[in-house]
């Protein structure tokens, strides 16, 4: 009787340890940050969300960039650049490819191969 109880406890402990180990293996997959969409190459009176934007900052899907009245921000995404003019706002996303939705103001889009 006592021997089967010890065996049952050891088996339960092994199953529980295996389950916890498996959970730790999956945690980094779910907690991994999304891939970056681009980099801020110029910022003057600009914001990422509520924070001040700075040159070299990484832009991720879901980020909202905005500019104040006399400001602008330029983001490089691969060979493309997006310039948000004064008093503008855009939200970045990544579905099939990187995208920006202009919510207010004006923006200029360019690529290195444009003519």
LOBA-225044 format. One line per 3 residues: number of its first residue (from 1); for each residue x, y, z of N, C-alpha, C, O, CB. Coordinates in steps of 0.05 Angstrom, whole numbers. Glycine has a CB too. Example, Ala and Ser with C-alpha at 12.3 -4.5 7.8 and 13.67 -1.06 7.14 Angstrom:
// LOBA-225044
1	264:-114:156:246:-90:156:264:-66:156:285:-66:169:226:-89:181 ~ 257:-45:142:273:-21:143:258:1:157:268:23:161:282:-12:114
// end
This chain:
// LOBA-225044
1	16:-24:0:0:0:0:17:25:0:13:43:-16:-19:0:24 ~ 37:26:18:54:50:20:72:52:-5:78:74:-14:72:48:45 ~ 80:30:-16:97:30:-39:81:41:-63:93:56:-79:107:1:-45
4	56:33:-67:40:43:-89:35:73:-86:33:88:-106:14:28:-92 ~ 32:82:-61:28:110:-56:53:126:-63:50:148:-75:21:115:-26 ~ 76:117:-57:101:130:-64:104:130:-95:113:150:-106:126:115:-50
7	98:108:-107:100:106:-136:80:126:-150:88:139:-169:93:77:-146 ~ 56:128:-139:36:147:-150:46:176:-146:42:192:-164:9:143:-135 ~ 57:182:-123:68:209:-118:91:215:-137:92:238:-147:77:211:-88
10	109:196:-141:131:201:-160:121:205:-188:132:222:-203:151:177:-158 ~ 101:190:-196:90:193:-223:77:220:-226:80:233:-247:70:170:-229 ~ 61:228:-206:48:254:-207:69:277:-209:66:296:-224:30:258:-183
13	90:274:-193:111:294:-193:125:296:-220:131:318:-229:132:288:-171 ~ 130:273:-233:142:273:-259:124:285:-280:134:300:-297:149:244:-267 ~ 99:280:-280:80:291:-299:79:321:-295:79:336:-314:52:278:-296
16	77:330:-270:75:359:-264:101:373:-273:100:395:-284:70:363:-234 ~ 124:361:-268:150:373:-276:151:375:-307:161:395:-317:173:357:-266 ~ 142:355:-321:142:356:-350:123:378:-360:130:392:-379:133:328:-361
19	100:381:-348:81:401:-356:93:429:-352:91:447:-369:55:398:-341 ~ 105:434:-329:117:460:-323:140:466:-342:143:488:-352:127:461:-293 ~ 157:446:-348:179:449:-367:168:457:-394:179:474:-408:196:424:-368
22	147:443:-403:135:449:-429:124:477:-430:127:491:-450:113:429:-436 ~ 112:486:-408:101:513:-406:123:534:-409:120:554:-422:86:517:-380 ~ 146:529:-396:168:548:-398:180:549:-426:190:570:-435:190:540:-378
25	178:527:-441:188:527:-469:170:544:-486:180:557:-505:189:499:-479 ~ 144:544:-481:125:559:-498:124:589:-490:117:605:-507:98:547:-495 ~ 130:596:-466:128:624:-457:144:643:-474:133:664:-481:138:626:-428
28	168:638:-482:182:657:-500:169:661:-527:171:683:-538:211:648:-504 ~ 155:641:-537:141:644:-563:118:663:-561:114:680:-579:131:616:-572 ~ 103:662:-539:81:681:-536:90:708:-527:76:728:-533:61:669:-516
31	111:710:-512:120:735:-501:140:750:-519:149:772:-513:133:731:-475 ~ 147:739:-542:166:751:-560:155:777:-572:132:777:-581:175:731:-582 ~ 171:798:-572:161:823:-584:158:820:-614:170:804:-627:180:846:-578
34	140:837:-625:136:836:-654:160:847:-668:176:862:-656:111:852:-662 ~ 164:840:-693:186:849:-709:184:879:-713:162:890:-715:188:834:-736 ~ 206:892:-715:206:921:-719:198:927:-748:204:912:-766:233:934:-713
37	184:950:-752:176:959:-778:196:978:-790:200:979:-814:148:971:-777 ~ 207:995:-773:225:1016:-784:240:1030:-762:238:1023:-738:210:1035:-800 ~ 254:1051:-770:271:1067:-752:266:1097:-756:264:1105:-779:301:1060:-755
40	264:1112:-735:261:1141:-737:288:1152:-745:308:1149:-731:250:1153:-711 ~ 289:1167:-768:314:1178:-777:315:1209:-773:337:1221:-775:319:1172:-807 ~ 292:1221:-767:291:1250:-761:267:1254:-744:245:1244:-749:290:1267:-787
43	270:1270:-723:248:1277:-705:251:1305:-694:272:1312:-683:246:1256:-682 ~ 230:1321:-698:229:1348:-687:201:1352:-676:182:1354:-692:237:1369:-709 ~ 199:1355:-650:172:1358:-637:153:1336:-646:131:1341:-655:160:1386:-644
46	163:1311:-643:147:1288:-652:145:1269:-628:160:1270:-609:161:1274:-676 ~ 124:1251:-630:119:1233:-608:113:1205:-619:102:1202:-641:95:1243:-591 ~ 121:1185:-603:112:1157:-608:94:1151:-585:103:1148:-562:137:1137:-610
49	68:1149:-590:49:1148:-568:50:1174:-553:47:1195:-565:55:1123:-549 ~ 54:1173:-527:56:1197:-510:85:1205:-506:91:1227:-496:43:1193:-483 ~ 104:1188:-513:133:1193:-509:145:1210:-531:136:1209:-554:148:1166:-506
52	165:1225:-524:180:1240:-544:195:1222:-563:208:1203:-554:201:1259:-530 ~ 193:1226:-589:206:1210:-609:235:1219:-611:242:1242:-608:192:1212:-637 ~ 253:1199:-615:281:1206:-618:293:1190:-641:284:1169:-648:297:1200:-592
55	314:1202:-653:328:1190:-676:339:1163:-667:351:1161:-645:350:1208:-687 ~ 335:1142:-683:345:1115:-676:325:1098:-663:329:1074:-660:369:1118:-659 ~ 302:1109:-654:281:1094:-641:268:1074:-661:266:1081:-685:260:1112:-629
58	261:1051:-652:248:1031:-669:218:1035:-669:206:1040:-648:256:1003:-659 ~ 206:1031:-692:177:1033:-695:166:1005:-699:176:990:-715:169:1052:-719 ~ 146:998:-683:133:972:-684:104:975:-693:93:996:-693:134:958:-656
61	92:952:-702:64:952:-709:47:961:-685:52:952:-663:56:924:-719 ~ 28:978:-690:11:989:-669:21:1015:-658:6:1029:-644:10:969:-646 ~ 45:1023:-664:56:1049:-655:41:1072:-669:35:1070:-693:86:1051:-660
64	35:1093:-654:23:1117:-666:43:1140:-664:52:1147:-643:-3:1125:-650 ~ 51:1151:-687:69:1173:-689:53:1198:-694:34:1198:-709:90:1169:-711 ~ 61:1220:-680:47:1245:-684:67:1268:-682:89:1265:-670:24:1249:-663
67	59:1291:-693:77:1314:-693:61:1338:-682:37:1340:-684:88:1321:-721 ~ 76:1356:-669:64:1381:-659:62:1401:-682:70:1395:-705:81:1393:-635 ~ 51:1425:-676:48:1446:-697:73:1452:-713:72:1449:-737:38:1472:-683
70	95:1459:-701:119:1463:-718:138:1440:-719:162:1443:-717:134:1488:-709 ~ 128:1415:-722:145:1392:-720:143:1373:-744:125:1377:-761:140:1376:-695 ~ 160:1353:-745:159:1332:-766:174:1308:-756:191:1310:-738:170:1343:-793
73	169:1286:-769:183:1261:-762:186:1245:-788:167:1244:-804:169:1244:-740 ~ 209:1232:-791:214:1216:-815:222:1188:-806:239:1184:-789:236:1228:-833 ~ 209:1168:-818:213:1140:-811:223:1125:-836:212:1128:-858:187:1126:-800
76	244:1109:-832:255:1093:-854:245:1064:-850:249:1052:-828:286:1094:-855 ~ 232:1053:-870:223:1025:-870:235:1012:-895:224:1015:-917:191:1024:-870 ~ 257:998:-891:271:986:-914:281:1008:-932:296:1026:-923:253:967:-930
79	274:1008:-958:283:1028:-977:263:1052:-978:268:1071:-992:286:1016:-1005 ~ 241:1050:-963:221:1071:-964:224:1090:-940:235:1082:-919:193:1059:-964 ~ 214:1114:-943:213:1134:-922:186:1147:-921:173:1152:-941:236:1156:-926
82	177:1152:-896:152:1166:-892:158:1191:-875:169:1189:-854:131:1147:-878 ~ 149:1214:-885:153:1239:-871:126:1249:-863:109:1255:-879:168:1260:-889 ~ 122:1252:-837:97:1264:-826:102:1293:-822:121:1301:-808:89:1250:-799
85	85:1310:-834:88:1339:-832:77:1349:-805:68:1333:-788:74:1353:-855 ~ 77:1375:-802:67:1388:-778:38:1381:-772:22:1379:-790:70:1418:-781 ~ 32:1377:-746:5:1371:-737:-7:1347:-751:-30:1348:-760:-14:1396:-741
88	8:1325:-753:-1:1301:-766:1:1277:-747:15:1278:-727:15:1296:-792 ~ -13:1256:-755:-12:1231:-739:-17:1207:-757:-33:1208:-776:-34:1232:-717 ~ -2:1186:-752:-5:1161:-768:-1:1137:-749:15:1139:-730:16:1160:-791
91	-15:1116:-755:-12:1091:-739:0:1070:-757:-9:1066:-780:-39:1082:-728 ~ 21:1056:-747:35:1036:-763:24:1009:-757:15:1003:-734:66:1036:-757 ~ 23:992:-778:14:964:-774:29:946:-793:43:956:-812:-17:962:-780
94	27:920:-788:40:901:-806:21:878:-809:17:861:-791:67:892:-795 ~ 9:876:-832:-8:854:-839:7:836:-858:23:819:-849:-36:863:-851 ~ 4:839:-884:20:825:-903:47:839:-907:67:826:-912:5:822:-930
97	47:866:-904:71:882:-906:68:906:-889:45:913:-880:76:890:-936 ~ 89:921:-883:87:945:-866:68:965:-879:68:968:-903:114:957:-861 ~ 52:979:-862:34:999:-871:31:1021:-851:36:1017:-827:6:986:-877
100	23:1044:-860:17:1067:-842:-9:1079:-850:-14:1083:-874:40:1088:-843 ~ -26:1084:-831:-52:1096:-836:-51:1125:-825:-47:1130:-801:-75:1081:-822 ~ -54:1144:-844:-53:1172:-836:-80:1179:-824:-101:1176:-837:-47:1190:-861
103	-80:1188:-799:-105:1194:-785:-112:1223:-785:-135:1231:-783:-104:1184:-757 ~ -92:1240:-788:-96:1269:-790:-71:1282:-801:-49:1273:-796:-104:1281:-762 ~ -75:1304:-816:-52:1319:-827:-44:1309:-854:-60:1300:-870:-29:1317:-808
106	-17:1312:-859:-7:1304:-885:20:1289:-882:34:1292:-862:-3:1329:-903 ~ 26:1273:-902:50:1257:-902:61:1255:-930:47:1258:-950:45:1229:-891 ~ 87:1250:-932:101:1246:-958:114:1219:-957:128:1212:-937:121:1268:-964
109	110:1203:-978:122:1176:-979:141:1176:-1003:135:1186:-1024:100:1154:-983 ~ 165:1164:-999:184:1162:-1021:200:1136:-1018:202:1124:-996:204:1186:-1020 ~ 210:1127:-1041:228:1103:-1041:254:1111:-1055:255:1131:-1069:214:1079:-1055
112	275:1095:-1051:301:1101:-1062:301:1098:-1093:317:1111:-1106:322:1083:-1050 ~ 282:1083:-1103:281:1078:-1132:261:1095:-1147:255:1091:-1170:276:1050:-1138 ~ 249:1115:-1133:227:1131:-1145:239:1151:-1165:261:1160:-1162:211:1145:-1124
115	223:1158:-1186:231:1177:-1206:210:1198:-1209:214:1216:-1226:237:1163:-1233
// end
